[in-house]
Amino acid sequence: MSIRTDAPTRREQILKEAARLFAERGFHGVGVDEIGAAVGISGPGLYRHFPGKDAMLAELLVGISGQLLTGAKRRLADADGSAPSAVLDSLIEGHIDFALDDRPLITLHDRELDRLRDSDRKLVRQLQRQYVELWVAVVREVYPTLTEPTARSAVHSVFGLLNSTPHLGRRGSLPGRAATSELLHRMARGAFGAAGVV
C-alpha cells in the first residue's frame, strides 16, 4: 500500500478518531461531542462533514472493504507476469499492512457490522466476497491441488489469523512492526501450505 505524504483531510481525521473511539467503547458508547473533541471541533461541527454517527460507521466499514479490494487489484496488476507465489506474497503483505495499521477497523467490523443499514451491510459483504474470490484464484494457482471450497476455507482461515492483530496487545507490546509482519507472513504461508498438502 502506498504511504501518504499529504496531511489527512478533516473528514479523514474524524473517521480515524471515530474508528478508534468506536473500537474502544462501542458504537453506542461514544457521542458525537466526544468525536468532535478528539479532532478539535464541536460536536455539532461534525454535521458539516457527516449527517451522523451512522454515516461515519458506514463510511468506515464500506470504505475499508473497498480499499482492500482496490489495493488487491492494484497488486495483481503490478505483479502481472510474476510467479503466482510472488503474487500471493504481495496479497499477504497488503493484508498485513491493513491488519497492523488499521486494527480499530477490524474490531469495529467484528462488533458493529450488524448496525449498518441493510444496503450498506450488503455492499460490505459484496466487496468482501470479491476480495475473497480474488485471493481464492491466486491460492489455487499456487496450490493447484486445492478444490475451490477448500481454497476458500483456507483464505477465510488466513484472514482470521491476520485479523487477529487487535488481540496481540497494545502497539507498544508488539515485537516491532517488521518482526510482527514477518511472523504473520510466515504463518499465513504455512497455513496455505498445510492446506495444499495432499
Secondary structure, 3 states (H helix, E strand, C coil): CCCCCCCCCHHHHHHHHHHHHHHHHCHHHCCHHHHHHHHCCCCHHHHHCCCCHHHHHHHHHHHHHHHHHHHHHHHHHHCCCCCHHHHHHHHHHHHHHHHHHCHHHHHHHHHHHHHCCHHHHHHHHHHHHHHHHHHHHHHHHHCCCCCHHHHHHHHHHHHHHHCCHHHCCCHHHCCCHHHHHHHHHHHHHHHHHHHHCC
